[in-house]
Amino acid sequence: MEIKEVGELGLIERIKTKLAFPHQDIIKGIGDDACAIEIQKGRLLLSTSDALIEDVHFDLRFISAYKLILVMVLSLTLGISVNRAK
């Protein structure tokens, strides 16, 4: 099987089924690109992992590196906030 056959979200679902283990401290687990873990009462550790590849996801002739970083930060904060509110 190749990743292109199942796509990014399909791959994530496969990983979820292999590594799924419920834990009370995990607020938002594996998903599109972020997670939240309660490390102390009322304190969250937020983590994100993503890739933006030049000439695949963006072209530096039309978008700045600063804007790419902003997109990643917003992805993390909005993803966690929306899922926490559910």
C-alpha positions as CSV (number, residue, x, y, z in Angstrom):
1,M,0.0,0.0,0.0
2,E,1.2,3.5,-0.8
3,I,0.1,6.6,1.1
4,K,-1.3,8.2,-2.0
5,E,-3.8,5.3,-2.2
6,V,-5.4,6.1,1.2
7,G,-4.5,9.8,1.5
8,E,-3.4,11.8,4.5
9,L,-6.5,11.3,6.5
10,G,-6.8,7.7,5.6
11,L,-3.2,7.2,6.9
12,I,-4.0,9.0,10.1
13,E,-7.0,6.7,10.7
14,R,-4.8,3.6,10.1
15,I,-2.3,4.9,12.6
16,K,-5.1,5.7,15.1
17,T,-6.3,2.1,15.1
18,K,-2.8,0.7,15.6
19,L,-1.8,3.1,18.4
20,A,-5.1,3.8,20.1
21,F,-4.8,3.8,23.8
22,P,-7.2,5.9,25.9
23,H,-5.7,8.0,28.6
24,Q,-7.4,10.5,30.9
25,D,-4.8,13.2,30.3
26,I,-5.1,13.2,26.5
27,I,-7.6,16.0,25.7
28,K,-7.2,15.8,22.0
29,G,-5.2,12.9,20.6
30,I,-3.9,12.0,17.2
31,G,-5.7,13.8,14.4
32,D,-5.0,16.0,11.5
33,D,-2.0,17.9,12.9
34,A,-2.2,18.7,16.6
35,C,-2.8,17.2,20.1
36,A,-3.4,18.5,23.6
37,I,-2.3,16.7,26.8
38,E,-3.1,17.9,30.3
39,I,0.3,17.8,32.0
40,Q,-1.0,19.4,35.3
41,K,-4.5,20.3,36.4
42,G,-5.5,23.2,34.2
43,R,-2.2,23.2,32.1
44,L,-2.1,21.8,28.6
45,L,0.8,20.8,26.5
46,L,0.0,21.6,22.9
47,S,1.9,19.9,20.1
48,T,1.7,20.0,16.3
49,S,3.5,18.3,13.5
50,D,2.9,19.2,9.8
51,A,4.7,19.8,6.6
52,L,4.4,22.6,4.1
53,I,6.4,21.7,1.0
54,E,7.5,24.4,-1.4
55,D,6.1,23.9,-4.9
56,V,3.6,21.4,-3.5
57,H,1.7,23.4,-0.8
58,F,3.0,26.9,-1.6
59,D,5.1,29.0,-3.9
60,L,7.5,31.5,-2.3
61,R,7.0,33.9,-5.2
62,F,3.5,34.5,-3.9
63,I,3.6,33.8,-0.1
64,S,6.2,34.8,2.6
65,A,7.9,32.5,5.1
66,Y,6.3,34.6,7.9
67,K,2.9,33.8,6.5
68,L,3.6,30.1,6.5
69,I,4.7,30.2,10.1
70,L,1.5,32.1,11.0
71,V,-0.6,29.4,9.2
72,M,1.0,26.7,11.3
73,V,0.5,28.6,14.6
74,L,-3.2,29.3,13.7
75,S,-3.7,25.7,12.7
76,L,-2.5,24.6,16.1
77,T,-4.4,27.1,18.2
78,L,-7.7,26.9,16.3
79,G,-7.6,23.1,16.0
80,I,-7.1,22.6,19.7
81,S,-9.6,25.4,20.6
82,V,-12.4,24.0,18.4
83,N,-11.9,20.4,19.6
84,R,-11.7,21.4,23.2
85,A,-15.0,23.3,22.9
86,K,-16.8,20.2,21.6
